[in-house]
């Protein structure tokens, strides 16, 4: 894809039969230059004069990865219970609305103000996700339908609040909230010259919490049991309906953490209805790539953060369309789904299973 969209490759292909090496060289230069720009835009820039300046792209990667990790953990937790939570956009918006309002409208001391806004945002996301769990538990409504509908409800509700509600900036016609007060803003981890903030520490804490919840707690055992077989879990005495509600509360809370991270850490000058920037849907890909395991989601979030940070560098330095990054992400999902698809088409045994050994007829006849 990179070579196909490169102008030098297109020009060299016009006289391929006279000088084929020109085309091969152009392809190599296009691909090598693109991946070099991707690395220098996401990990380390060797052209910077000092190590402190060269490492700045890595901090950009971690900043982009922070909300993806948080939201990916929420989606992964839903997957482990057998629920497909695609309402990340709505849960992030509600979390940003409630936590953002506390951040700019409530006067509290430094530290306490940040905690209050953080808690408000997590509760907002948990509330919006809990509605889905409650509807599934009480009425059997499928979570895919309800999360999609609640995404639209949240978007238009927050849009209204930004225009005419309590999120509107006084004296402004721009649908954007006021700036977050300095007492509620996440502190910088490496100083003002870097974009990395306290939200990344929260992402690590959220990963540890989700790992402990799913692997070491009794509630996590019930989550996994319901996800594997809800009917068997019900026979074993587990309240499946209650687990659905709990799972969506926690899933929405983790995704809400991603929303409040944007308000208190990344977009502190005020937010609009487009705050999520596709994070809610990218989190699904992150959860799939991470196999719905907390540390796998953490690694996948950093990878996708590198794609986001390095994609802009590729476009600026080499003229590679930034849509190539989306193509790469889509191919990753395809490759994840490919092994089960190939096994289904060719009727191959599942991974980790062995075929039943066929009897050796020749040895049996000789023995008789």
N, C-alpha and C positions, 0 to 999 in steps of 0.2 A: 504494500500500500504506500509506503514511504517513497519507494522508487517510482511507482506509477504516477504519483502526483508531482514529481520533481521535474522542473523545466529542462535542466541539463540532460536528464535521462531521456526525456521526450525528444529533445533535439538530436541526441546521439543515435536514437533508434531509427532516425530517418536515413542514415547511411550505414546501417549495421553490417550489410554484406560487403562493403568496401573496407571498413575498419571496425571489426567487431570488438576489438579491445577497448575502443573508446566508450562503447556502451557499458561494458563490464566495469571499467574504471569509474564511469559516472554513477553507476548503481552503487559501487562500493563507497564512493565519496558521499553520496546522499544518505545511505544507511548508517555508515560510521559517524558522519557528522551529526545526524539526528540523535543517535544514542549517546554520543559524547555530550551533546547539548542537554539531553535528558539527565545524564548523570551530574553534570556541572550545575544544572538548575535545581537538583533535588538532593544531592549528597554533599559534594565538595567542588568548589570552583577553583581550579588550579591557576586561573589567571588573576586572582586577587593577590595583593601584595603581602598579606599576612594570613596566619592561620585563623585568627579571629574573624577576619573578613571572609576567608574562604569557606568557613564552616556555616556561614549564614544560610545557605540553601537547605542544609539539614534541619535547621530550626524552622524554616518555612514548611518543610515536609511534615514535621511533627505538629505544627500548628494546623495544617490542613487535615492531618490524620486524627486529631483529637475528637472532633464531633463525629467523624465516621466510626471511630472505635466505640464511643458511647452509644450511638444509635444502633450500630451493628450488634452490640451486646444485647440490646433490647429485642431486636428482631431474632437473634439466636436463641434467647430464652424462650420466646414464643414458639420457635421451631421445636425445641426440646419437649414442649408440652403438646405438640401436634397442632399448633395454631399458626396461621400465616398472617402476621401483623404487618400490613402494608399501609398502616395509618401513620407512619412516621412524620409526614408533613404536618398533619393536623395536631399531633401531640407536641411537636416542636413549637408550633405557632401558639398554642394555648400556654405552654410553659413560658415562652418568651413574653407573652402578654401579661401574665400574672407576675412573673419574676421581674420583668422589665418595669412594670408599674411600681413595684416595691423599690426597684433600683433608682428611679428618678423622682418619685413622689413622696416617699417616706424618708424622714430625717432620723438617722440612727448613727451611733458612733462607728468609727472605722473598725472593721472586722465583724462586728455584730450585724452591720448593715449588709455586708456581703453574704453572711450566713443566712440572714432572713430572706434575701432575694433568691438565694440558691434553693432554700427549702420551698419557697413559694413556687418556683419553677418546676421542681421535681414533683410537687403535689399536683400542679396543673397538668403535667403530662400523665401522671398516674390516674388522675380523675378522668381524663379523656380516654385513656386506655381501659380503665375500669368499666366505663359504659359499655364497651364492646364485650368484655368478659361477662358482664351482668346480662346483656341481651342474649348471649349465647347460652348462658346457664339457665335463664328463665324461659326463653322462647325458642331456643335452638337456632337462632339467626346465625347465618354463616359469617365468620369474622371478616372474610374478604370483602363481602358486600358492605357490611357496616363500617369497616375502616375506610373504604373508598368514599362512602357518603359523608362520613364525619370529616374527611379531609376537606371536602367542599364547604361543609358547615363551618369549620374552623377558619378557613381562608376568608370567607365572606364576612364572618363575624369579626375577625380581627381587622379586616379592611374597613368595616363600618366603624369600629372603635377608633381606628387611626384617623378617620375623617371627621367623625362627629361624637365620639365617645371619650372615655377617660384617658385614652392613649394619645389623643390629639395634642400637638404642640400648640400652646396658646398663641394666637395672632398669626398662625401660618396656615396656608391652604394646601401645603404639601402633606400627603398622607404618610407622615413619618413621626415617630415618637420623639420626645425630648431626649437629650443626652443623659446617659447614666451618670449619677453623682460619683465623684471620685472616691467616696468612702465605700462604694459597692463594687468598684472595678477590681478584677483579678490582678494581683501583683505580677510584675514581670519576673521571669525566672533568671534571665541572663542580662538584664539591663534594658534600657530604653531603645538601644539600637537593634534589638532582636524582637521579633513578633511573638516568640514563645512565652506563654503565660502560665498561670497556676492551673488552668484547665487541663493541661497535660498530666499533672499530678493527679487530678481528679479522675482522669481516664485510667490511670494505673490502678488507683484505688477501686474504681468501678469494676475493673477486670478481676482483681483479687476477690472482691466481694461476690461477683457472679460465679467465679470458680469455686469458692467455698460453698456458696448456696447450692450449686448443682452437684458438687462432688462430695461434700462433707456434712450437709444438713439433712434432717429428716424431711423437711419441706421439699428440698431438691430431689430426694429419692421419690417422693410422691409425684413431683413434676415429671421425672423420667418414666415412672411407671405408667402414668396416664398417657404420655407421649407414645410409648411403645404399644400399649393396648388398653384403651379406656375401659373396655368391658371386663377384662381380667382385673384391672385396678378396682373397679366397682365391686366385683365379687370379693376382693381382698379387704373390703371395708373402707376404701378411700372414697371420699366425697368428690366425685369428678366435677360437679358443678362448682363447688367451692374452689377447687384447684384452678378451674378456668378463670374465675374472678381474680384470684391471687396472682396468677401468671400474668394476666393483662395489666393488673395494677403495677407489678414490678417492671414489666416490659415497657409500659408507658412512662414510668418514672425514669428509667434509664434513657429512653429517647428524649424525655423532657430535659434531662441533664444536658443533652446535646444542644437543645434549644436555648437554655439559659446560659450555656457556655458561649454562644454567639453574642448574646446581649451583654454579658458582663466581661467578656474577654476579647472578642474579635471586632464587634460592631458597637462600640461604646458611644458613638456619636449619635445614636438613634437608629431604630430599625423600622423596616417596612414589611408589607405582607409577603415579600419575596425573600424573607429571611432564610428559609431552609436551603435555597440554592440547589435543590435536587438531592440534598443529603439524605432525606427520608427514604428515597428510592435507591440511592447508592448503597445505603446500609444493608439492603437486601442482598446485593452482590457481595458485600464484605462478609455477611453472615454465611452465605453459601460457600465462599472461598475458604473461610475459616472452619468449615464443617460444623458450624454451630457450637464450637468449643471456645471458651473464653480466650485462651492464649492464642488460638488460631485466628480468632477475630482480631485480636490485638495486632498480630503480624500482618494480617490482610489489610487492616486499616492503615498501617504505615506504608504498605506497598501502594495502596490507592492514593494516599497522601503524596507519595513521591510522584505518581503519575500526574496529579493535579499541579504540583509545584514545578515539575520538569516540563510539563506540556507547554506552559507559557514560554519557557526558555527555548524549546524546540521551535516554536512558531516564530519567535523573535530572531533567533540566531540563524536558523536554516530554512525558514519559510515553510515548515511542515504544518499542514492544517491541524489545529488542535483537536479536530474531530477524530484524528487517528487514535488519540488516547481512549476515546469512547469505543472505537473499534477494538482496541486491545482488551479493554474491560469486558466487552461482549464475547470476545473469543475465549477469555478465561472462563466465563460462565459456561460457554459451549463445551469446552474441554472437560470441565467438571462433570457435566451431564453426559458426556460421550461414553465413558466406560459402562454405565448401566444400560445405555441405549444400544451399544454394540452387543452386550451380553443378551439383551432381549431379542435383537434381530437374529443373531446366530444361535440362540438358545444355548448359550454357554453357562456353566455353573457360576454361582455367585462367588465373589472373592472370599478366599478362606475356606472354601468347601472342596472336597475331593470326590471324584467319581467312584462309584462302587466297582471294586475289582471284579473283572469277569473271570469265571472259572477256567482253569487250564484243562481242556478236554483231553489233550494228548496224555498228560500225566495221569489223569484219572483212569483212562483206558488201560495204560501200561500197568497201573497198580492192580487193576482187576485181573 
